[in-house]
Amino acid sequence: MNLESINDGILKNENEGYERVERWNAETTLKLAEHYKEILKLLGEDTQREGLQTTPIRVAKAIQYLTHGYNLDPYEIIKSAKFKENYRHMVIVKDIELYSMCEHHMIPFYGKAYVAYIPNEYITGLSKIARVVEAYARRLQVQERLTVQIRDCIQETLNPYGVAVVIEAAHMCMQMRGVQKQNSVTTTSAFTGIFLSEIKTREEFIHLIGVNLR
């Protein structure tokens, strides 16, 4: 493996009728691939057999994508679409798909996030809420911290009357190893402001995220 064979930048593949974009750093990819090759050897594999010859490179690129949240600034994401608006009612973005990596075993967990806030002069673009979830999820995480980080980012950038975040996720570290409970789901929540002080507001949020409006 060498840097010349791991071009730094972007790959677009349109041969199959779709566009696939991949981004990676050549030097980081090379270093990661060397480590993954040694891991395969330690596991007892033959890294020279056909099926594994390029696996270290593929995994090195994949892990950079799975953790690309380290290269994103969630606060700047919100600030990039921060608008003054005289709206004082609840804004909810629900069913935000998330995929993350448990920092304890580096095994995925996945689920959905439900995010609400009540504006105080400022709102943000709806897609930015989902991007904040993505920015924090695409790191080595624990679900509890992920929930609080999303809440704090919105609270500190928009200063709303309150923020509510609920995440429901399935953890493959519980499904594939350990207790091996296939149907277990973990729910975490974090609130600020009016969602803490006003029971009716919190109940409205919980009701709305449980209602299928489609």
Backbone as a printed PyTorch tensor [residue, N CA C, xyz], in Angstrom:
tensor([[[  0.8470,  -1.2020,   0.0000],
         [  0.0000,   0.0000,   0.0000],
         [  0.8750,   1.2430,   0.0000]],

        [[  0.4870,   2.2360,  -0.7780],
         [  1.2230,   3.4840,  -0.7880],
         [  0.2640,   4.6290,  -1.0710]],

        [[  0.7450,   5.8360,  -0.8480],
         [ -0.1060,   7.0010,  -1.0090],
         [ -0.5970,   7.1650,  -2.4470]],

        [[  0.2270,   6.7570,  -3.4090],
         [ -0.1680,   6.9230,  -4.7910],
         [ -1.4060,   6.1030,  -5.1230]],

        [[ -1.6060,   4.9740,  -4.4350],
         [ -2.7440,   4.1060,  -4.7280],
         [ -3.9710,   4.4650,  -3.9200]],

        [[ -3.8540,   5.4760,  -3.0570],
         [ -4.9720,   5.8850,  -2.2060],
         [ -5.1770,   7.3810,  -2.4110]],

        [[ -5.6700,   7.7500,  -3.5500],
         [ -5.7870,   9.1630,  -3.8860],
         [ -6.5820,   9.9310,  -2.8450]],

        [[ -6.0450,  11.0570,  -2.4740],
         [ -6.6980,  11.9380,  -1.5140],
         [ -7.8730,  12.6300,  -2.1890]],

        [[ -9.0380,  12.6300,  -1.5660],
         [-10.1210,  13.4400,  -2.1100],
         [-11.4240,  12.7250,  -2.2960]],

        [[-12.0180,  12.8450,  -3.5180],
         [-13.3980,  12.4450,  -3.7580],
         [-13.4510,  11.4560,  -4.9160]],

        [[-14.2370,  10.3910,  -4.7360],
         [-14.4800,   9.4180,  -5.7980],
         [-15.9520,   9.4770,  -6.1820]],

        [[-16.2450,   9.6280,  -7.4750],
         [-17.6130,   9.5790,  -7.9580],
         [-17.7560,   8.3950,  -8.8980]],

        [[-18.7380,   7.5490,  -8.6430],
         [-18.9570,   6.3590,  -9.4490],
         [-20.3400,   6.4460, -10.0780]],

        [[-20.3940,   6.6730, -11.3960],
         [-21.6740,   6.8020, -12.0740],
         [-21.9190,   5.6380, -13.0320]],

        [[-21.0820,   4.6090, -12.9810],
         [-21.1740,   3.5000, -13.9220],
         [-22.4210,   2.6580, -13.7290]],

        [[-22.9500,   2.6550, -12.5010],
         [-24.0950,   1.8170, -12.1950],
         [-25.4080,   2.6090, -12.2100]],

        [[-25.3870,   3.8050, -12.7600],
         [-26.6050,   4.5740, -12.8420],
         [-26.9070,   5.4160, -11.6230]],

        [[-25.9690,   5.5190, -10.7280],
         [-26.1440,   6.3690,  -9.5610],
         [-24.8070,   7.0210,  -9.2430]],

        [[-24.8620,   8.0580,  -8.4130],
         [-23.6350,   8.7580,  -8.0370],
         [-23.2660,   8.4080,  -6.6120]],

        [[-22.0600,   7.9390,  -6.4130],
         [-21.5540,   7.6340,  -5.0790],
         [-20.3690,   8.5450,  -4.8070]],

        [[-20.4300,   9.2550,  -3.7110],
         [-19.3590,  10.1850,  -3.3700],
         [-18.6860,   9.7170,  -2.0910]],

        [[-17.3900,   9.5540,  -2.1320],
         [-16.6300,   9.1680,  -0.9580],
         [-15.5220,  10.1930,  -0.7250]],

        [[-15.2720,  10.5280,   0.5400],
         [-14.2190,  11.4700,   0.8840],
         [-13.3150,  10.8310,   1.9220]],

        [[-12.0300,  11.0170,   1.7430],
         [-11.0910,  10.4730,   2.7020],
         [ -9.7730,  11.2320,   2.5930]],

        [[ -8.9510,  11.0260,   3.5900],
         [ -7.6230,  11.6140,   3.6070],
         [ -6.6190,  10.5100,   3.3100]],

        [[ -5.7690,  10.7290,   2.3230],
         [ -4.8710,   9.6770,   1.8530],
         [ -3.9080,   9.2190,   2.9440]],

        [[ -3.2860,  10.1600,   3.6400],
         [ -2.3070,   9.7920,   4.6670],
         [ -2.9710,   9.0440,   5.8190]],

        [[ -4.1290,   9.5240,   6.2550],
         [ -4.8590,   8.8510,   7.3290],
         [ -5.2980,   7.4660,   6.8910]],

        [[ -5.7680,   7.3550,   5.6510],
         [ -6.2160,   6.0650,   5.1320],
         [ -5.0920,   5.0520,   5.1420]],

        [[ -3.9030,   5.4690,   4.7060],
         [ -2.7550,   4.5700,   4.6790],
         [ -2.4020,   4.0770,   6.0770]],

        [[ -2.3650,   4.9820,   7.0450],
         [ -2.0100,   4.6050,   8.4130],
         [ -3.0530,   3.6590,   9.0140]],

        [[ -4.3190,   3.9880,   8.8020],
         [ -5.3840,   3.1300,   9.3160],
         [ -5.3200,   1.7440,   8.6820]],

        [[ -5.1010,   1.7080,   7.3760],
         [ -5.0690,   0.4280,   6.6620],
         [ -3.9610,  -0.4770,   7.1800]],

        [[ -2.8230,   0.1040,   7.5060],
         [ -1.7190,  -0.6970,   8.0510],
         [ -2.1190,  -1.3390,   9.3680]],

        [[ -2.8350,  -0.5870,  10.2000],
         [ -3.2870,  -1.1370,  11.4810],
         [ -4.3420,  -2.2280,  11.2690]],

        [[ -5.2640,  -1.9900,  10.3540],
         [ -6.2950,  -3.0030,  10.1060],
         [ -5.6980,  -4.2860,   9.5310]],

        [[ -4.6630,  -4.1400,   8.7330],
         [ -3.9900,  -5.3320,   8.1940],
         [ -3.3870,  -6.1510,   9.3260]],

        [[ -2.7770,  -5.4890,  10.2970],
         [ -2.2040,  -6.1980,  11.4430],
         [ -3.2880,  -6.8400,  12.2940]],

        [[ -4.4280,  -6.1550,  12.4150],
         [ -5.5430,  -6.7410,  13.1760],
         [ -6.0100,  -8.0320,  12.5280]],

        [[ -6.1400,  -8.0220,  11.1990],
         [ -6.5610,  -9.2330,  10.4920],
         [ -5.5790, -10.3730,  10.7210]],

        [[ -4.2930, -10.0530,  10.7240],
         [ -3.2810, -11.0820,  10.9720],
         [ -3.4180, -11.6460,  12.3800]],

        [[ -3.6400, -10.7540,  13.3560],
         [ -3.7850, -11.1960,  14.7440],
         [ -5.0100, -12.0720,  14.9380]],

        [[ -6.0210, -11.8530,  14.0930],
         [ -7.2310, -12.6840,  14.1660],
         [ -7.0280, -14.0430,  13.5090]],

        [[ -5.9010, -14.2180,  12.8380],
         [ -5.6030, -15.5060,  12.2140],
         [ -5.8940, -15.5660,  10.7340]],

        [[ -6.1590, -14.4110,  10.1240],
         [ -6.4930, -14.3820,   8.7090],
         [ -5.2390, -14.2640,   7.8390]],

        [[ -5.4020, -14.6750,   6.5920],
         [ -4.3630, -14.5100,   5.5790],
         [ -4.6760, -13.2580,   4.7860]],

        [[ -3.9620, -12.1880,   5.0240],
         [ -4.2630, -10.9100,   4.3820],
         [ -3.9100, -10.9020,   2.8940]],

        [[ -3.2560, -11.9510,   2.4010],
         [ -2.8980, -12.0130,   0.9900],
         [ -3.9290, -12.7490,   0.1480]],

        [[ -4.9180, -13.3760,   0.8110],
         [ -5.9130, -14.0690,  -0.0040],
         [ -6.8080, -13.0430,  -0.6980]],

        [[ -7.3840, -13.4680,  -1.8190],
         [ -8.0640, -12.5370,  -2.7130],
         [ -9.1150, -11.6760,  -2.0030]],

        [[ -9.9280, -12.2730,  -1.1740],
         [-11.0280, -11.5560,  -0.5380],
         [-10.6070, -10.4990,   0.4600]],

        [[ -9.3540, -10.5760,   0.9320],
         [ -8.8970,  -9.6540,   1.9740],
         [ -7.8050,  -8.6870,   1.5280]],

        [[ -7.3450,  -8.8060,   0.3170],
         [ -6.2110,  -7.9920,  -0.1120],
         [ -6.4920,  -6.4910,  -0.0170]],

        [[ -7.6760,  -6.0700,  -0.3500],
         [ -7.9990,  -4.6380,  -0.2930],
         [ -8.9130,  -4.2940,   0.8860]],

        [[ -9.1820,  -5.2670,   1.7380],
         [-10.0560,  -5.0070,   2.8790],
         [ -9.5140,  -3.9160,   3.8090]],

        [[ -8.2260,  -3.9140,   4.1560],
         [ -7.7330,  -2.8500,   5.0470],
         [ -7.9930,  -1.4450,   4.5180]],

        [[ -7.8330,  -1.2650,   3.2030],
         [ -8.0910,   0.0470,   2.6090],
         [ -9.5710,   0.3810,   2.6920]],

        [[-10.4200,  -0.5960,   2.3550],
         [-11.8660,  -0.3410,   2.3800],
         [-12.3370,   0.0000,   3.7870]],

        [[-11.8300,  -0.7220,   4.7720],
         [-12.2410,  -0.4540,   6.1490],
         [-11.7210,   0.9020,   6.6090]],

        [[-10.5030,   1.2340,   6.2010],
         [ -9.9260,   2.5320,   6.5770],
         [-10.7660,   3.6830,   6.0310]],

        [[-11.2460,   3.5430,   4.7990],
         [-12.1110,   4.5730,   4.2250],
         [-13.4710,   4.5880,   4.9200]],

        [[-13.9930,   3.3980,   5.2090],
         [-15.3140,   3.3050,   5.8320],
         [-15.3350,   3.9300,   7.2190]],

        [[-14.2930,   3.6790,   8.0200],
         [-14.2930,   4.2020,   9.3860],
         [-14.1920,   5.7190,   9.3800]],

        [[-13.5370,   6.2810,   8.3660],
         [-13.4810,   7.7450,   8.2670],
         [-14.8630,   8.3200,   7.9780]],

        [[-15.6440,   7.6090,   7.1590],
         [-17.0040,   8.0740,   6.9060],
         [-17.8740,   7.9150,   8.1480]],

        [[-17.7580,   6.7890,   8.8170],
         [-18.5950,   6.5220,   9.9810],
         [-18.3190,   7.4780,  11.1340]],

        [[-17.1490,   8.0970,  11.1280],
         [-16.7910,   9.0430,  12.1980],
         [-16.5290,  10.4520,  11.6620]],

        [[-17.1340,  10.7850,  10.5240],
         [-16.8380,  12.0890,   9.9180],
         [-17.4290,  13.2470,  10.7100]],

        [[-18.2070,  12.9650,  11.7400],
         [-18.7400,  14.0290,  12.5860],
         [-17.6700,  14.8280,  13.2980]],

        [[-16.4930,  14.2320,  13.4790],
         [-15.3950,  14.9740,  14.1040],
         [-14.9690,  16.1820,  13.2620]],

        [[-15.2700,  16.1280,  11.9740],
         [-14.8840,  17.2210,  11.0760],
         [-15.9930,  18.2590,  10.9050]],

        [[-17.0960,  18.0910,  11.6280],
         [-18.2310,  18.9950,  11.5110],
         [-18.4010,  19.7940,  12.7970]],

        [[-18.8030,  21.0310,  12.6620],
         [-19.0720,  21.8960,  13.8080],
         [-20.5760,  22.1130,  13.9120]],

        [[-21.2620,  21.4080,  14.8210],
         [-22.7240,  21.5230,  14.9160],
         [-23.1940,  22.9470,  15.2050]],

        [[-22.4150,  23.6920,  15.9880],
         [-22.7970,  25.0670,  16.2960],
         [-22.8060,  25.9330,  15.0430]],

        [[-21.8220,  25.7440,  14.1790],
         [-21.7750,  26.5010,  12.9370],
         [-22.8890,  26.0700,  11.9850]],

        [[-23.2820,  24.8150,  12.0670],
         [-24.3880,  24.3340,  11.2280],
         [-25.6570,  25.1110,  11.5450]],

        [[-25.9630,  25.2650,  12.8290],
         [-27.1520,  26.0190,  13.2370],
         [-27.0010,  27.4960,  12.8540]],

        [[-25.8390,  28.0700,  13.1320],
         [-25.6370,  29.4980,  12.8640],
         [-25.7040,  29.8280,  11.3810]],

        [[-25.4270,  28.8470,  10.5280],
         [-25.4450,  29.1010,   9.0890],
         [-26.8540,  29.3420,   8.5570]],

        [[-27.8600,  28.9860,   9.3430],
         [-29.2480,  29.2060,   8.9180],
         [-30.0700,  29.6670,  10.1100]],

        [[-29.6310,  30.7360,  10.7420],
         [-30.2940,  31.3080,  11.9060],
         [-31.0370,  32.5630,  11.4730]],

        [[-32.3640,  32.5550,  11.6590],
         [-33.1930,  33.6400,  11.1600],
         [-34.0560,  34.2130,  12.2850]],

        [[-34.2550,  35.5110,  12.2420],
         [-35.1360,  36.1640,  13.2010],
         [-36.5750,  35.9690,  12.7320]],

        [[-37.4270,  35.4830,  13.6380],
         [-38.8070,  35.1830,  13.2810],
         [-39.6800,  35.2740,  14.5160]],

        [[-40.8320,  35.9330,  14.3760],
         [-41.7570,  36.0970,  15.4940],
         [-42.6850,  34.8880,  15.5840]],

        [[-42.1220,  33.7790,  16.0180],
         [-42.8790,  32.5300,  16.1610],
         [-42.5860,  31.9760,  17.5450]],

        [[-43.6360,  31.6740,  18.3050],
         [-43.4620,  31.2990,  19.7100],
         [-44.0900,  29.9410,  20.0350]],

        [[-44.2510,  29.1050,  19.0180],
         [-44.8810,  27.8070,  19.2350],
         [-43.8730,  26.6910,  18.9830]],

        [[-44.2610,  25.4930,  19.3440],
         [-43.3390,  24.3710,  19.2810],
         [-42.9780,  23.9950,  17.8480]],

        [[-41.7000,  23.7750,  17.6160],
         [-41.1890,  23.2660,  16.3450],
         [-40.6240,  21.8750,  16.6210]],

        [[-41.1120,  20.8830,  15.9000],
         [-40.6600,  19.5010,  16.1070],
         [-40.1340,  18.9300,  14.8000]],

        [[-38.9630,  18.3300,  14.8660],
         [-38.4390,  17.5190,  13.7680],
         [-38.3320,  16.1030,  14.3130]],

        [[-39.1300,  15.2010,  13.7650],
         [-39.1990,  13.8580,  14.3280],
         [-38.7390,  12.8060,  13.3270]],

        [[-38.5110,  11.6060,  13.8460],
         [-38.0870,  10.4680,  13.0260],
         [-36.7910,  10.7460,  12.2640]],

        [[-35.8550,  11.4310,  12.9230],
         [-34.5520,  11.6780,  12.3040],
         [-33.7070,  10.4130,  12.4570]],

        [[-33.4290,   9.7450,  11.3780],
         [-32.6310,   8.5220,  11.4400],
         [-31.2170,   8.8460,  11.9060]],

        [[-30.6860,   8.0080,  12.7720],
         [-29.3000,   8.2080,  13.2020],
         [-28.5740,   6.8700,  13.2630]],

        [[-27.3030,   6.9300,  12.9390],
         [-26.4130,   5.7710,  12.9870],
         [-25.1450,   6.2240,  13.6840]],

        [[-24.7470,   5.4940,  14.7090],
         [-23.5700,   5.8970,  15.4590],
         [-22.7640,   4.6580,  15.8440]],

        [[-21.6300,   4.9050,  16.4840],
         [-20.7410,   3.8270,  16.9190],
         [-20.5460,   3.9240,  18.4250]],

        [[-20.8880,   2.8610,  19.1240],
         [-20.6750,   2.8200,  20.5620],
         [-19.1710,   2.9060,  20.8590]],

        [[-18.8000,   3.8180,  21.7300],
         [-17.3750,   4.0050,  22.0060],
         [-16.7780,   2.8810,  22.8460]],

        [[-17.6080,   2.0570,  23.4590],
         [-17.0960,   0.9820,  24.3160],
         [-16.6080,  -0.2220,  23.5200]],

        [[-17.3170,  -0.5640,  22.4410],
         [-16.9240,  -1.7310,  21.6480],
         [-16.7640,  -1.4100,  20.1670]],

        [[-17.0360,  -0.1390,  19.7860],
         [-17.0070,   0.2710,  18.3810],
         [-17.9190,  -0.6080,  17.5380]],

        [[-19.1110,  -0.8520,  18.0760],
         [-20.1670,  -1.5700,  17.3770],
         [-21.3190,  -0.5890,  17.1910]],

        [[-22.0190,  -0.6500,  16.0620],
         [-23.0370,   0.3720,  15.7820],
         [-24.2340,   0.3410,  16.7330]],

        [[-24.8290,   1.5070,  16.9150],
         [-26.1950,   1.5910,  17.4050],
         [-26.9510,   2.5320,  16.4790]],

        [[-28.2370,   2.3160,  16.3550],
         [-29.0120,   3.0370,  15.3500],
         [-30.4370,   3.2400,  15.8530]],

        [[-31.0720,   4.2810,  15.3540],
         [-32.4290,   4.5490,  15.7890],
         [-32.9440,   5.8500,  15.2260]],

        [[-33.7590,   6.5470,  16.0340],
         [-34.3530,   7.8080,  15.5970],
         [-34.2770,   8.8380,  16.7100]],

        [[-34.1510,  10.1000,  16.2710],
         [-34.1490,  11.2180,  17.2060],
         [-35.3920,  12.0670,  16.9700]],

        [[-35.8860,  12.6210,  18.0650],
         [-37.0370,  13.5220,  18.0310],
         [-36.6010,  14.8040,  18.7310]],

        [[-36.6420,  15.9010,  18.0010],
         [-36.0960,  17.1580,  18.5170],
         [-37.1510,  18.2510,  18.4180]],

        [[-37.3270,  18.9970,  19.5120],
         [-38.2700,  20.1150,  19.5140],
         [-37.6470,  21.3130,  20.2090]],

        [[-38.0910,  22.5000,  19.7970],
         [-37.7110,  23.7180,  20.5170],
         [-38.8140,  24.7450,  20.3610]],

        [[-38.8750,  25.6730,  21.2760],
         [-39.8440,  26.7650,  21.2250],
         [-39.0560,  28.0530,  21.0300]],

        [[-39.1460,  28.6590,  19.8510],
         [-38.2880,  29.8030,  19.5040],
         [-38.4910,  31.0130,  20.4160]],

        [[-37.3960,  31.7060,  20.5930],
         [-37.3830,  32.9850,  21.2990],
         [-36.6550,  33.9720,  20.3990]],

        [[-37.3790,  34.4840,  19.4120],
         [-36.8790,  35.4250,  18.4020],
         [-36.1990,  34.7520,  17.2210]],

        [[-35.5250,  33.6080,  17.4280],
         [-34.7590,  33.0190,  16.3430],
         [-35.1960,  31.5840,  16.0490]],

        [[-35.1900,  31.2510,  14.7600],
         [-35.4230,  29.8860,  14.3170],
         [-34.2230,  29.4600,  13.4670]],

        [[-34.1920,  28.1880,  13.1050],
         [-33.1430,  27.6940,  12.2120],
         [-33.7760,  26.8510,  11.1260]],

        [[-33.0640,  26.6490,  10.0260],
         [-33.5650,  25.7990,   8.9530],
         [-33.8240,  24.3900,   9.4710]],

        [[-34.9340,  23.7920,   9.0710],
         [-35.3180,  22.4800,   9.6070],
         [-34.2570,  21.4120,   9.3180]],

        [[-33.6470,  21.4940,   8.1420],
         [-32.6330,  20.4950,   7.8130],
         [-31.4240,  20.6010,   8.7320]],

        [[-31.2040,  21.7870,   9.3170],
         [-30.0400,  21.9680,  10.1850],
         [-30.1800,  21.1530,  11.4680]],

        [[-31.4150,  20.9570,  11.9260],
         [-31.6300,  20.1170,  13.1100],
         [-31.1540,  18.6950,  12.8290]],

        [[-31.5490,  18.1790,  11.6700],
         [-31.1150,  16.8270,  11.2980],
         [-29.6040,  16.7660,  11.1110]],

        [[-29.0140,  17.8270,  10.5880],
         [-27.5660,  17.8450,  10.3840],
         [-26.8110,  17.8750,  11.7200]],

        [[-27.3800,  18.5470,  12.7070],
         [-26.7690,  18.5430,  14.0380],
         [-26.7840,  17.1310,  14.6230]],

        [[-27.9010,  16.4530,  14.4730],
         [-27.9800,  15.0570,  14.9350],
         [-26.9070,  14.2210,  14.2530]],

        [[-26.7760,  14.3800,  12.9410],
         [-25.7780,  13.6250,  12.1770],
         [-24.3570,  13.9570,  12.6320]],

        [[-24.0900,  15.2350,  12.8600],
         [-22.7330,  15.6560,  13.2260],
         [-22.2850,  15.0250,  14.5300]],

        [[-23.1870,  14.9270,  15.4960],
         [-22.8200,  14.3110,  16.7720],
         [-22.8830,  12.7840,  16.7150]],

        [[-23.8120,  12.2500,  15.9260],
         [-23.9530,  10.7940,  15.8610],
         [-22.7570,  10.1450,  15.1710]],

        [[-22.1930,  10.8330,  14.1800],
         [-21.0850,  10.2480,  13.4220],
         [-19.7550,  10.4360,  14.1510]],

        [[-19.7630,  10.0490,  15.4000],
         [-18.5640,  10.0290,  16.2340],
         [-18.6540,   8.7930,  17.1270]],

        [[-17.5860,   8.4680,  17.8180],
         [-17.6920,   7.4340,  18.8390],
         [-18.5390,   8.0170,  19.9650]],

        [[-19.6050,   7.3110,  20.3480],
         [-20.6000,   7.9220,  21.2010],
         [-21.1290,   6.9620,  22.2620]],

        [[-21.8300,   7.5570,  23.2210],
         [-22.7950,   6.8390,  24.0510],
         [-24.1090,   7.5980,  23.8620]],

        [[-25.2090,   6.8850,  23.9130],
         [-26.4890,   7.5000,  23.5980],
         [-26.8300,   8.6390,  24.5630]],

        [[-26.4630,   8.4690,  25.8120],
         [-26.7770,   9.5000,  26.8020],
         [-26.1030,  10.8270,  26.4570]],

        [[-24.8270,  10.7740,  26.1130],
         [-24.0980,  11.9910,  25.7780],
         [-24.6130,  12.5980,  24.4720]],

        [[-24.9010,  11.7520,  23.5070],
         [-25.4240,  12.2160,  22.2270],
         [-26.6960,  13.0330,  22.4270]],

        [[-27.5770,  12.5510,  23.2820],
         [-28.8430,  13.2530,  23.5460],
         [-28.6000,  14.6390,  24.1200]],

        [[-27.7060,  14.7310,  25.0730],
         [-27.4120,  16.0060,  25.7290],
         [-26.6910,  16.9650,  24.7860]],

        [[-25.7860,  16.4470,  23.9570],
         [-25.0570,  17.3130,  23.0310],
         [-25.9890,  17.9900,  22.0320]],

        [[-26.9510,  17.2400,  21.5170],
         [-27.9160,  17.8100,  20.5770],
         [-28.7240,  18.9080,  21.2690]],

        [[-29.1980,  18.6070,  22.4860],
         [-29.9690,  19.5870,  23.2530],
         [-29.1700,  20.8610,  23.4910]],

        [[-27.9500,  20.7160,  23.9750],
         [-27.1460,  21.8810,  24.3440],
         [-26.7880,  22.7320,  23.1360]],

        [[-26.5210,  22.1040,  22.0020],
         [-26.1670,  22.8490,  20.7970],
         [-27.3140,  23.7720,  20.3810]],

        [[-28.5240,  23.2500,  20.3760],
         [-29.6830,  24.0610,  19.9760],
         [-29.9660,  25.1430,  21.0060]],

        [[-29.8580,  24.7870,  22.2840],
         [-30.1170,  25.7670,  23.3360],
         [-29.1130,  26.9170,  23.2810]],

        [[-27.8550,  26.6080,  23.0890],
         [-26.8140,  27.6300,  23.1520],
         [-26.7240,  28.4830,  21.8910]],

        [[-27.1710,  27.9650,  20.7620],
         [-27.0800,  28.7450,  19.5210],
         [-28.3280,  29.5740,  19.2630]],

        [[-29.4970,  29.0610,  19.6540],
         [-30.7470,  29.7690,  19.3790],
         [-31.3420,  30.4450,  20.6130]],

        [[-30.9150,  30.0250,  21.7910],
         [-31.4640,  30.5490,  23.0450],
         [-32.9870,  30.5130,  23.0560]],

        [[-33.5960,  29.3720,  22.7570],
         [-35.0570,  29.2800,  22.7410],
         [-35.6220,  29.2040,  24.1500]],

        [[-36.9570,  29.2050,  24.2370],
         [-37.6040,  29.0590,  25.5390],
         [-37.4010,  27.6520,  26.1110]],

        [[-37.1050,  26.7160,  25.2590],
         [-36.8300,  25.3630,  25.7320],
         [-36.5020,  24.4340,  24.5830]],

        [[-35.7860,  23.3640,  24.9000],
         [-35.4180,  22.3400,  23.9210],
         [-35.7680,  20.9740,  24.4980]],

        [[-36.2630,  20.0930,  23.6450],
         [-36.5480,  18.7180,  24.0500],
         [-35.9450,  17.7640,  23.0330]],

        [[-35.2420,  16.7500,  23.5160],
         [-34.6340,  15.7410,  22.6460],
         [-34.9340,  14.3560,  23.2150]],

        [[-35.4450,  13.4820,  22.3740],
         [-35.6410,  12.0780,  22.7360],
         [-34.9820,  11.2220,  21.6620]],

        [[-34.2360,  10.2260,  22.0860],
         [-33.6190,   9.2800,  21.1490],
         [-34.0350,   7.8650,  21.5390]],

        [[-34.4680,   7.1040,  20.5570],
         [-34.7350,   5.6750,  20.7200],
         [-33.7710,   4.9280,  19.8140]],

        [[-33.0210,   4.0000,  20.3700],
         [-32.0000,   3.3180,  19.5720],
         [-31.8310,   1.8650,  19.9950]],

        [[-31.4500,   1.0640,  19.0290],
         [-31.0840,  -0.3240,  19.2620],
         [-29.5720,  -0.4360,  19.1970]],

        [[-28.9950,  -1.1490,  20.1410],
         [-27.5520,  -1.2400,  20.2620],
         [-27.0920,  -2.6480,  19.8930]],

        [[-26.2700,  -2.7190,  18.8650],
         [-25.8250,  -4.0310,  18.4030],
         [-24.8690,  -4.6890,  19.3840]],

        [[-24.2940,  -3.8980,  20.3090],
         [-23.4660,  -4.5210,  21.3430],
         [-24.3300,  -5.3540,  22.2910]],

        [[-25.6400,  -5.0670,  22.3460],
         [-26.5710,  -5.8870,  23.1250],
         [-27.2010,  -6.9840,  22.2730]],

        [[-27.2360,  -6.7840,  20.9620],
         [-27.8810,  -7.7420,  20.0760],
         [-26.9400,  -8.8310,  19.5780]],

        [[-25.6790,  -8.4460,  19.3050],
         [-24.7220,  -9.3840,  18.7180],
         [-23.8410, -10.0660,  19.7480]],

        [[-23.6190,  -9.4330,  20.8930],
         [-22.7330,  -9.9610,  21.9270],
         [-23.3850,  -9.7450,  23.2820]],

        [[-22.6790, -10.0820,  24.3260],
         [-23.1960,  -9.8540,  25.6720],
         [-24.5090, -10.5850,  25.9200]],

        [[-25.5490,  -9.8570,  26.3130],
         [-26.8250, -10.4860,  26.6580],
         [-27.5940, -10.9590,  25.4320]],

        [[-27.2710, -10.4520,  24.2400],
         [-27.8860, -10.8650,  22.9800],
         [-29.4130, -10.7790,  23.0340]],

        [[-29.9120,  -9.6250,  23.4020],
         [-31.3450,  -9.3660,  23.4380],
         [-31.7260,  -8.6120,  22.1670]],

        [[-32.3700,  -9.3060,  21.2390],
         [-32.5560,  -8.7780,  19.8980],
         [-33.5560,  -7.6270,  19.8150]],

        [[-34.5140,  -7.5880,  20.7050],
         [-35.5900,  -6.6130,  20.5750],
         [-35.5070,  -5.4640,  21.5810]],

        [[-34.4010,  -5.3520,  22.2770],
         [-34.2760,  -4.2940,  23.2730],
         [-34.0480,  -2.9400,  22.5990]],

        [[-34.6880,  -1.9110,  23.1480],
         [-34.5540,  -0.5460,  22.6570],
         [-34.2590,   0.3580,  23.8440]],

        [[-33.3170,   1.2710,  23.6620],
         [-32.9450,   2.2100,  24.7220],
         [-33.5050,   3.5910,  24.3880]],

        [[-34.1580,   4.2130,  25.3600],
         [-34.7110,   5.5530,  25.1820],
         [-34.0320,   6.5130,  26.1410]],

        [[-33.5710,   7.6420,  25.6060],
         [-32.9720,   8.6940,  26.4310],
         [-33.6620,  10.0070,  26.1090]],

        [[-33.6710,  10.9150,  27.0760],
         [-34.3040,  12.2150,  26.8700],
         [-33.5060,  13.2910,  27.5800]],

        [[-33.6330,  14.5170,  27.0660],
         [-32.9830,  15.6740,  27.6860],
         [-33.8200,  16.9040,  27.3750]],

        [[-34.0450,  17.7360,  28.4020],
         [-34.9220,  18.8970,  28.2520],
         [-34.2580,  20.1370,  28.8400]],

        [[-34.7020,  21.2940,  28.3590],
         [-34.3130,  22.5640,  28.9650],
         [-35.5480,  23.4520,  29.0500]],

        [[-35.4430,  24.4930,  29.8380],
         [-36.4300,  25.5640,  29.8670],
         [-37.8420,  25.1100,  30.1290]],

        [[-38.7580,  25.5550,  29.2680],
         [-40.1760,  25.3250,  29.4670],
         [-40.5500,  23.8450,  29.4380]],

        [[-39.7400,  23.0230,  28.7640],
         [-40.0110,  21.5860,  28.7390],
         [-39.7600,  20.9460,  30.1110]],

        [[-38.9420,  21.6110,  30.9220],
         [-38.7150,  21.1490,  32.2920],
         [-39.7460,  21.7260,  33.2590]],

        [[-40.0860,  22.9960,  33.0760],
         [-40.9290,  23.6850,  34.0530],
         [-42.4240,  23.5150,  33.7990]],

        [[-42.8080,  23.2790,  32.5470],
         [-44.2260,  23.1700,  32.2100],
         [-44.5820,  21.7290,  31.8190]],

        [[-45.3090,  21.0550,  32.6900],
         [-45.6780,  19.6600,  32.4380],
         [-46.5140,  19.5300,  31.1670]],

        [[-47.4470,  20.4630,  30.9520],
         [-48.3210,  20.3860,  29.7830],
         [-47.5250,  20.4890,  28.4810]],

        [[-46.5150,  21.3480,  28.4770],
         [-45.6900,  21.4880,  27.2740],
         [-44.9230,  20.2070,  26.9930]],

        [[-44.3690,  19.6330,  28.0450],
         [-43.6390,  18.3740,  27.8800],
         [-44.5710,  17.2600,  27.4260]],

        [[-45.7620,  17.2050,  27.9830],
         [-46.7300,  16.1810,  27.5970],
         [-47.1710,  16.3510,  26.1480]],

        [[-47.3060,  17.6180,  25.7060],
         [-47.6690,  17.8680,  24.3110],
         [-46.5920,  17.3290,  23.3740]],

        [[-45.3410,  17.5770,  23.7280],
         [-44.2270,  17.0660,  22.9210],
         [-44.2540,  15.5380,  22.8560]],

        [[-44.3800,  14.8970,  23.9960],
         [-44.3970,  13.4320,  24.0380],
         [-45.5680,  12.8900,  23.2050]],

        [[-46.7160,  13.5710,  23.3050],
         [-47.8820,  13.1340,  22.5240],
         [-47.6220,  13.2780,  21.0270]],

        [[-47.0860,  14.4170,  20.6150],
         [-46.9000,  14.6780,  19.1960],
         [-45.8640,  13.7670,  18.5500]],

        [[-44.8220,  13.4090,  19.2700],
         [-43.8200,  12.5320,  18.6550],
         [-44.3250,  11.0990,  18.5670]],

        [[-45.3980,  10.8020,  19.2920],
         [-45.9780,   9.4660,  19.2270],
         [-47.1280,   9.3530,  18.2510]],

        [[-47.5350,  10.4800,  17.6490],
         [-48.6640,  10.4990,  16.7300],
         [-48.1630,  10.3990,  15.3020]],

        [[-48.7300,   9.4710,  14.5380],
         [-48.3740,   9.3370,  13.1290],
         [-49.3010,  10.2350,  12.3230]],

        [[-48.7680,  11.3530,  11.8130],
         [-49.5730,  12.3280,  11.0950],
         [-49.6680,  12.0090,   9.6010]],

        [[-48.9830,  11.0060,   9.1420],
         [-48.9740,  10.6990,   7.7170],
         [-50.1500,   9.8050,   7.3520]]])
